[in-house]
Amino acid sequence: MSRISLRALAAAAITLLAGAGLVVTAVPASAATYCGYGQVGYVSTSSPTIQCFPEVTTSSPTITGTAMQGLTLKAVRGKTWISPGGKGLPAAGLPLDRYRWQRNGVDIPGATASSYTVRSADVGRRITVTMLTPVIADGEQWSWTSAATKLVIAPTLLNTVRPAISGTAQVGKTLSASTGTWHVLPTTYTYQWLRNGNVLPGKTGRTYVVTAADTGKAISVKVGAIRAGYRTGYGKSSQTALVR
């Protein structure tokens, strides 16, 4: 929750707010005069009567979406009443047509829309969004800043078609692993061969020569996919027939 403060509104500010269907009382004391302690007032263009409401603070905007490179975050404005400078205005009546997205508290150049697609430069950092009113008088704006996201993470390479093993599961024969298919093309692969699902230490090549110790057991391979800017993804083949 954040309290909004504002210098005395000039005539230009009142004119702009009137265009949004709202007019702040021009004399700050008027709200105090006609509204009780702890209350604020405003008048609308449709009624000259001052309306009194409890003086409250605004809820900050929130960010929806997952903080992951390549995904889109969206800004959601707060919905409570605000009381800038001792004058009451319903938040729903204020035009919020300015957005600024920040990376670790620093504005991201060009990121001024209501949504933001997370970039590689954001990985390991936190994202916030500040929502602002238009500049209304003497360069004045009201702004609200969201809580920060979790640390942005890189996406994981996803295996879409599993690796496969070719060759005969027979002692002395050579088995070969395919890389499978990935949603983004990897640049490097790793291999780990398994016997009945258990790691075979040191067996990390693309091929594997079946040994007598494999007799009566099934062989499989786990392939790792590597690409800069992504977390390593893994795909596992089906098991072979029992080695004979």
QUIBELRA-V387091 format. One record per residue. N is the residue number from 1. RES is the residue in one small letter. SS is DSSP state (h for helix, s for strand, l for the rest). Layout:
N&RES&SS  N&RES&SS
//
This chain:
1&m&l  2&s&s  3&r&l  4&i&l  5&s&l  6&l&l  7&r&l  8&a&l  9&l&l  10&a&l  11&a&h  12&a&h  13&a&h  14&i&h  15&t&h  16&l&h  17&l&h  18&a&h  19&g&h  20&a&l  21&g&l  22&l&s  23&v&s  24&v&l  25&t&l  26&a&l  27&v&l  28&p&h  29&a&h  30&s&h  31&a&h  32&a&h  33&t&h  34&y&h  35&c&l  36&g&l  37&y&l  38&g&l  39&q&s  40&v&s  41&g&s  42&y&s  43&v&s  44&s&s  45&t&l  46&s&l  47&s&s  48&p&s  49&t&s  50&i&s  51&q&s  52&c&s  53&f&s  54&p&s  55&e&l  56&v&l  57&t&l  58&t&s  59&s&l  60&s&l  61&p&l  62&t&s  63&i&s  64&t&s  65&g&l  66&t&l  67&a&l  68&m&s  69&q&l  70&g&l  71&l&l  72&t&s  73&l&s  74&k&s  75&a&s  76&v&s  77&r&l  78&g&l  79&k&l  80&t&l  81&w&l  82&i&s  83&s&l  84&p&h  85&g&h  86&g&h  87&k&l  88&g&l  89&l&s  90&p&l  91&a&h  92&a&h  93&g&h  94&l&l  95&p&l  96&l&l  97&d&l  98&r&s  99&y&s  100&r&s  101&w&s  102&q&s  103&r&s  104&n&l  105&g&l  106&v&s  107&d&s  108&i&l  109&p&l  110&g&l  111&a&l  112&t&l  113&a&l  114&s&l  115&s&s  116&y&s  117&t&s  118&v&l  119&r&l  120&s&h  121&a&h  122&d&h  123&v&l  124&g&l  125&r&l  126&r&l  127&i&s  128&t&s  129&v&s  130&t&s  131&m&s  132&l&s  133&t&l  134&p&l  135&v&l  136&i&l  137&a&s  138&d&l  139&g&l  140&e&s  141&q&l  142&w&l  143&s&s  144&w&s  145&t&s  146&s&l  147&a&l  148&a&l  149&t&l  150&k&l  151&l&l  152&v&l  153&i&s  154&a&l  155&p&l  156&t&s  157&l&l  158&l&l  159&n&s  160&t&s  161&v&s  162&r&l  163&p&l  164&a&l  165&i&s  166&s&s  167&g&l  168&t&l  169&a&l  170&q&l  171&v&l  172&g&l  173&k&l  174&t&s  175&l&s  176&s&s  177&a&s  178&s&l  179&t&l  180&g&l  181&t&s  182&w&s  183&h&l  184&v&l  185&l&l  186&p&l  187&t&l  188&t&s  189&y&s  190&t&s  191&y&s  192&q&s  193&w&s  194&l&s  195&r&s  196&n&l  197&g&l  198&n&s  199&v&s  200&l&l  201&p&l  202&g&l  203&k&l  204&t&l  205&g&l  206&r&l  207&t&s  208&y&s  209&v&s  210&v&l  211&t&l  212&a&h  213&a&h  214&d&h  215&t&s  216&g&l  217&k&l  218&a&l  219&i&s  220&s&s  221&v&s  222&k&s  223&v&s  224&g&s  225&a&s  226&i&s  227&r&l  228&a&l  229&g&l  230&y&l  231&r&s  232&t&l  233&g&s  234&y&s  235&g&s  236&k&s  237&s&l  238&s&l  239&q&l  240&t&l  241&a&l  242&l&l  243&v&s  244&r&l
//
